[in-house]
Amino acid sequence: MVAQKKSKSSKFLTVPTRPVPIDRDRSVAGLLEKMEGAGFGAKQLAEAHRIWLDMLDDNTTIFACGSGNLVPSGMRRLLAYVIKNRFVDVLVMSGTVLFHDIHETLGRNHYQAHPSMGDDELDAADVLRIGDTLANREEYQEADEWIGSVINQLETSRAYSVREFMHLTGRELAEIAHEDGILTAAFKARIPVYCPDILNSELAVGIARAKFDKKLHLTFDTTQDTLEMMQIAQKTRNSGIITLGSQTSQSMLNVNELASYITRSKPRGHKYAISITTDSVPLATRTPSFAGNHTEIFGKLLRGATTAFVPSDPSIALPMIITALSQTAAKFMKGRKRPNFAFAGKDMNIDVS
C-alpha cells in the first residue's frame, strides 16, 4: 500500500475549530470552555478566562487597568468582587472610573436612558447623558463636595502621591458605604490604586472646588507614584496585565520600561496579558504572530507571553469572565503567593514572599 504523502500545509492544519454546542450545561465556565474551541472573539473571550486562571496559579502580580464608563455600565460590583477576592493586585484606573465609583458608593445611581430622550430636555432637567446612561448633575456636584471634605482632613502643608490620596479616599468612603465599590474594596484588601490622569478627569473638579470654596491647596507628588510602580515592577517575579476599555489606561505601566534605566534594571515584560477593548486594532496585531506589534496592545511582553485580545465592550465580556472565575478560581487561590502591600503615610512597601 502506497503511503499517503503529507501536504505542505499539514503541519499547520492540525487543530480544527469546534462549533459551540447547545447542551444542558448552564454554567458560564462551561460555556467558555466550549467557546475556546471556536475562533475569533469567542476563542479570545474563553482564553481570557483561562489566562486569568493561569495568572492566579503562577503567583503573578496582576495589574488591572481600566478607563471609560465601566461604572455607569454596571461593572462596579464585579470589579469590587475581583478586588476583594484578590484576583488582581494593583489597580491603574482613570479618574473617570474612580469618580463614578465614588458617586455610586455614596449611595447614588446611574440610570438607563432611552433614545427618545432629547439632550435639550435632559439638560433643562439637570440630567447628564453618559452614552446610554444618565446621571443627576446635582448628585455629581455633591460628590465634588464630598471629595473636598476628604481634602479638608489632609495635611495640605505637604504633597501627597496620587496613590496615597486614593487610599485615604477609600478609607473615608469605607466608613459610610453600605456596599463596597472599587476604592473601598481596594482599601480593605490593601492594594494600591493609581490614577495617572487625575488632573484631566472629573476628580479634578472636586479638587478645584475645594480650593475655590475653602482655599484648600492640595499638592500632588506624581513622581512618587512612578517610583512606586517601578518598585512593584522590580520586586515582581511574574507580571500580568488586564486592560479594560481604552489601551491608554495602561500607559502608566508602559512608562516603567522608559524609566528602568534610573535603577539600572532591565524591564522583563508581562508574562500574561488580556485586553478587553473596543479600540480598533489590526488583526495582525491582536493575533499572536512574530510580525505582530503586541506592544501597541499590551505594553512590553516577556518572550513567549500568553495573550488574549477580546474585541468587546467590557460590559459584555466582564460579566461572563468574572462569573466564570467565581466558579473556577477557588482552587487556584488556595496556594497563591500574592504580593503584600504595607501603607504608612506617604510610604508604601511591597513584600513578595
Secondary structure, 3 states (H helix, E strand, C coil): CCCCCCCCCCCCCCCCCCCCCCCCCCCHHHHHHHHCCCCHHHHHHHHHHHHHHHHHHCCCEEEEEECCCCCCCCCHHHHHHHHHCCCCCEEEECHHHHHHHHHHHCCCCCEECCCCCCHHHHHHCCEEEECCEEEEHHHHHHHHHHHHHHHCCCCCCCEECHHHHHHHHHHHHHCCCCCCCHHHHHHHHCCCEECCCHHHCCHHHHHHHHHHHHCCCCEECHHHHHHHHHHHHHHCCCEEEEEECCHHHHHHHHHHHHHHHHHCCCCCCEEEEEEEECCCCCHHHHCCCCCCCCHHHHCCEEEEEEEEEEECCHHHHHHHHHHHHHHHCHHHHCCCCCCEEEEECCEEEEECC
